[in-house]
Amino acid sequence: MSDPRALPAVVLVTGTGTGVGKTVATAALAALVRARGSTVAVVKPAQTGVGPGEPGDVDEVRRLVGDDIETHELVRLLDPLSPEAAARRRGIDLPPVAALARRVRDLTAVADVVLVEGAGGLLVRLDSRAGTLADLGTALRYAGTSCGVVLVAAAGLGTLSTAALTAEALAARSVPLLGVVVGAWPVEPGLAETENLVDLPRVTGAPLWGRIPEGSGRMPREQFLAAAPGWFDIT
């Protein structure tokens, strides 16, 4: 990529765990892509813990970024578990990651950047055959689609080991870790938070792409869209 700020065709958004701010980070990345004049689509391969008619993660992205943004929720499962476990409890056979890769590749024909928000961490199983978000990245790259991962990290103590393990798992699969984003940066960071800004790039080998202020998901849309590009330093 000649432009150092350029993103690959597909960006997989994973986290150091659940509740670290992946959805708000995905929305902020979508806002950034749009602010640069590019088109974006957002995919949620499996939404769990949400019933029929209830808003899911893609609805939150639309609320923050705009109702006109293209979003796709491929599977919805009621139980608040990993996709594989939630599907198993209900006797549902989830489609393989290879099928998901084809859906995502099709979207690259209509959007400059496709953001894929995973469930929990990198190796959470997304299908009934033990396929993960890391496997999706491998499948896309094998098919010739440019792809990389953004890791959304918790701000405080306990995040470094999981971040390092995520980076090692991606390196073993030759899937690039593009950058690390702190998903909820506190108003008054403590010692662990400030030191993690130094240590997250060191343990992952990837640049710190930004910090999303805590509570950003509660912003009105106009305020969110205006602020989000400034949360990133992708150079």
N, C-alpha and C positions, 0 to 999 in steps of 0.2 A: 504494500500500500504506500503510494508516494506521499500522501498526506498523513502525517503522524497522528492526526486526530481522527482519521477515518476508522469506521467500524467495519467488521466483516459482515457478510450477508446475514448471518445468524448469530445472535448473542444469547447464550444460555445464562440465565440468572439463577444462581444457587446460593445457599447460605451456610453459615456455620451451625445452623440449627433452626428450629421453628421459632417464630416470633421475633426474628431479628430485623424485620423491615423489608423483606424481599418485594412485597407488592408495591409499597411506596417507592422503593428504589427502581422498580420496573417502570412505574409511572413517571418518575423523574427522568429516567433514561429516554423514555418515549418523548417527553417534553423537550429534552435536549436535542434529540434527532430532528424533531419538528422545527425547533428554533434554528437549526442549521439548514432548513429548506429541503429536507429529505422526507420521504414517506416512511411510515412505520406501521407494522402490524404486531399485535401481542397475542401469544398463544399460551393457554394454560392446559397442559396435557391432561391433568386429572385434578379436579377440585373435590376435596373431601371435607366432611364435617358440615356440609351445607345442604339443607333440604330443598325440595321443589319450590320455586318462586322466591327463595331467599337470595339476597345479593352475594355474589362470590367475588373472587379476586379480580376478574376481568371487569366486573361492574364497578369496583373501586377504581380501577385504572381509568375507565370512562368518566367517572365522576370527577376525577382530578384533572384529566387531560382533555376531555371533550367527548360528547356523544357520537361524534363522527369518526372517531378512531376505530380502525378495524381490529376487532378482538374475536378470539375463538376459544371457547371452553369445550374441550373434546369429550371429556367424561366427567359426570358428577356422581359422587358417592356419598351416602348419608353419614356414615360413621366417621368420627374424627380420628382416623388412623392413617397409616401409610396407604397409598393407593392399592398396593397388592393385598394388604390385610383387609382393607375395607371391602374390596371386591370379593375376596375369599369368603367373608362372613355372609355375603348376600348371594353367593353362588354365581358370580359374574366373571366371565372370562375376558380379561382386558386385552385389547389388540397389542401386538408386539411392537417394540420400539422401531423396528424396520418400517412398519406402516406409519408410525408417527413421523419418521424421517421423511417419508414421501409427502405427507401432508405439509410439513414445514418447507420442504424444497419447492412445492407448488406455490407457496406464498411468496417465495423470493422473486417470483415472476411479476408480482403486483406491488411489492413494497421494497424500498431500498434496504431496510433493515427489519428483520423479524426478531422480536424479543420473545424468548421462551422462558416462562417462569416455572421452575421446578417446584417440587414439594419437599420442604425440609432441606436436608443436605444432599450432597452430590450423589451418594450411593443409595439413596432411598429408592426402593423398587417401584417402577412406574407401570409395569405390566405383569402378566401372570407367568412370565418366563424369566423372571429375575432381571429384566432389562432396567437400566438406570439412565439418569441424565448424562452421565459420562459415556454410556454406550450410544446414546443419541448423538453426542458430539463425534464419536468415532465413526458412526454410520454416515453422518453428513460429510465429514472430511473424506471418507473413502469414496463417496459418490462425487467428489469434486466441488462441494459447496464450502465456501470459506466460513469458518465457524470458530468462535472462541467463547470463553467463560468469564463472567463477572462474579466475583465472590462477595456477597453481602455479609459483613462480619458484625458480631456484637461488639459494643464499644469497650466493655470492661473485662475484668478478670475472668480467665478461663477460655478465652477465644483463640489464643495463639496455637495451642496444640491441634485443635480441629482445623484451623486455617492451614497449618503446615501439612496435615494429613490430606486435606483436599488438594493442595498443590502437588503433593507426591502422587496421588492417584491420577491426576490429570497428566502429569509428566510421563507416567508409566504408559499412558494411552496416546501420547503425542498430541494431546489436545491443549492448545495454549490457554493459559490463564492471563487474560488481558489486564485485569486490574482488580483492586480491592476497594470496596465502598463500605464505610461505616454506616450502618443502617439507621441508627438513632443516636446522634451525638448529643450528649446532655448539655444543658445550659451551664451547669457548673461541673466540668469534668474533674475527676480525681486523679490520683497518681497513676493508677493502672490505665485509665483512659488515655492520658497524655503520653505515657510511655508506649502504649500500643500503636500510636501513630508512627513511631520509629520502628517498632518490632514487627508489625504486620508485613511491611515490604521485605524485611530481612528474612522472615521465616517462610514467606511464600515465593520470593523471587519475582514478585509482580509489583508494579507501582501502586501507590495509594491514589485512587482516582477521585476520592472525595469523601465528604462527610455530610450526611443528611440530618438537619437539625431535628431533634426529638419533637414530636408533635406535628410534623409537617403534613401528615395525612389528614389533619383537621383543618387545614387551610382552605379558604374558598378557592375555587378553580382559578380565577384570574390571578390571585396572589401566588398560587402554586406555580402556574405557568411562567410568571415573571421571575420567580426566585430560583426555580429548579436548575436552569443552565449554569448559574453561578455556584452551585454546590460541587461542580466537577472541575477537575483539571486534567484533561485527557490530552497529553502532549507527548 
